Amino acid sequence: MEPFLGLAYVHAGTGGFNESGAIAGLTAGTNQQDIGYSMLGTRVGTTVPFAGVLTTPHASLAWQYAFGGTTPEQTYAFASTGIGFEIAGVPLARNSALIEAGLDIGLAPDATLGLSYAGQLAGTLQDNGVRSRFNWTF
C-alpha cells in the first residue's frame, strides 16, 4: 500500500487572430486559462503466482480537487461588425474520484500483458477508459 499526494498547475494560452472574410470572419484576442489540481490517494499492488504464471493485480483510488476557473471560455467578435460573443467549453469537475484497477500477467521473463480500467467520477461527469498493453523488453 502506498499513499500519495500530488499537485499540478496547468496553463493554456493562445494568441489572438484576425480572419479575413466579408461576413463571417472572426477576430479574437489572446486568451489564458489557469487551473490547479490536488490529488490525495493510495495505490495497492502485489505480485502473486497463479497457475504457474506471475500476475500483478493493482488498484488506485484518489480524490482530485480542481481550484481556479473550471470553465474554459474565449471571446470572439465578427470582424465586419465588431459584434462580440463568448464560447464556453465543458466545465471541469471541481471534486472527483479517480479510480484505476488492473491486472498484469507475466507471459515470459521479458513479456508482460496488461489490462486496466481508469475512471474519473464526479456528480456531473464520468470519464471511463479501458487500456490493454503488451510490454516486451529486449
Secondary structure, DSSP 8 states (H G I E B T S, - for coil): -EEEEEEEEEEEEE--EE---SSS-EEE--EEEEEEEEEEEEEEE--EEETTEEEEEEEEEEEEEEEE--S-EEEEEETTT--EEEEE-----SEEEEEEEEEEEEEETTEEEEEEEEEEEETTEEEEEEEEEEEE--
